[in-house]
Amino acid sequence: MPSSKNKKSIMRTLCIRVPPAYIALVDELVRRGRYKTRSDFVREALRKLLREELMLENVIDAIDRAPITVERSTQGVKVIELEG
């Protein structure tokens, strides 16, 4: 397993702009000890969002491959007809 030093060497910097209220909330979580740094918070948030997005993508791909007819709308997915 790579050492922490090696992990840091492969990380890249991402500059973002966020509302001051978000920064204050993140700082409060850091102050409470939930996260060590702002960067730790952002990395964890990105991990969670990426995992969620990729899971949703996999579900949609499975629906596309399934032998059913579906209707997609802003309210979600509705099964119209099972094929076969």
C-alpha positions in Angstrom: 0.0 0.0 0.0 1.4 3.4 -0.9 2.5 5.7 1.9 0.7 8.9 2.7 3.6 10.8 1.1 3.1 8.9 -2.2 -0.7 9.5 -2.1 -0.1 13.3 -1.7 2.3 13.3 -4.7 -0.4 11.9 -7.0 -3.1 14.4 -5.9 -3.9 17.4 -7.9 -5.2 20.8 -6.9 -8.8 21.9 -7.8 -9.7 25.5 -7.2 -13.4 26.2 -6.7 -15.6 29.1 -5.7 -18.3 28.5 -3.0 -20.6 30.8 -1.1 -19.2 32.1 2.2 -22.0 30.3 4.1 -20.7 26.9 2.7 -17.2 27.7 3.9 -18.5 28.6 7.4 -20.4 25.3 7.6 -17.4 23.3 6.5 -15.2 25.2 8.9 -17.7 24.3 11.7 -17.4 20.6 10.9 -13.6 20.9 10.9 -13.8 22.7 14.2 -15.9 20.0 15.7 -13.4 17.4 14.6 -15.6 15.7 12.0 -13.0 16.4 9.3 -9.3 17.2 9.7 -9.3 19.9 7.0 -11.4 21.6 4.4 -9.7 19.5 1.8 -10.7 16.3 3.7 -14.3 17.5 3.7 -14.3 18.2 -0.1 -12.6 14.9 -0.9 -15.2 13.0 1.1 -18.1 15.0 -0.5 -16.7 14.2 -4.0 -16.3 10.5 -3.2 -19.9 10.3 -2.0 -21.3 12.3 -5.0 -19.3 10.3 -7.5 -20.4 7.0 -5.9 -24.0 8.1 -6.0 -23.8 9.3 -9.6 -22.1 6.2 -10.8 -24.7 3.9 -9.0 -27.5 5.8 -10.6 -25.8 5.5 -14.0 -25.5 1.7 -13.5 -29.2 1.5 -12.6 -30.2 3.4 -15.7 -27.9 1.2 -17.8 -29.6 -1.9 -16.3 -33.0 -0.5 -17.1 -31.9 0.2 -20.7 -30.8 -3.4 -21.1 -33.9 -5.0 -19.4 -36.6 -6.5 -21.6 -39.2 -3.8 -20.7 -40.5 -0.6 -22.1 -40.1 2.3 -19.8 -41.2 5.9 -19.7 -38.8 8.4 -18.2 -40.0 11.7 -16.8 -38.9 14.2 -14.2 -40.7 12.1 -11.6 -38.7 9.0 -12.3 -39.1 5.9 -14.4 -42.4 4.1 -15.0 -42.7 0.6 -16.4 -45.1 0.7 -19.3 -44.9 -2.9 -20.7 -43.0 -6.0 -19.9 -41.7 -7.6 -23.1 -41.6 -11.3 -23.8 
